Amino acid sequence: MSEYTQIKKRSICISGHATSITIEDEFWIELKKISKEERVSINILISEIDKNNSGNLSSAIRLYILDNLKQKLTQQVLQ
């Protein structure tokens, strides 16, 4: 990760209402990759993450991405 990581506020629409998240560019890029792999929009993916969230949405997104990457790494090791 770059020491110049940008944290940006991004406007999104989840579950029919507008909101914003503050997240680093690297996480946003990974989130876009996941949404493309799962063939869903970012808004739908974030809505799904939010359904299981009881705290800060930006943190929940980061943890979702971390879990996704850990699963991929485990699958690679097992192959």
Residue pairs with C-beta under 8 A, 6 or more apart in sequence:
1 26
2 26
5 24
5 25
5 26
6 24
6 25
7 22
7 23
7 24
7 25
8 22
8 23
8 24
8 25
8 28
9 20
9 21
9 22
10 20
10 21
10 22
10 23
10 28
11 18
11 19
11 20
12 18
12 19
12 20
12 21
12 42
12 43
12 46
13 19
13 43
14 43
14 46
14 47
14 50
15 47
15 50
19 57
21 46
21 57
21 58
21 61
22 58
23 31
23 58
23 61
23 62
27 61
27 62
27 65
30 65
30 68
30 69
31 42
31 45
31 46
31 61
31 65
32 42
34 45
34 65
34 68
35 41
35 42
35 44
35 45
38 45
40 48
46 57
46 61
49 57
49 60
49 61
49 64
50 57
50 60
52 60
53 60
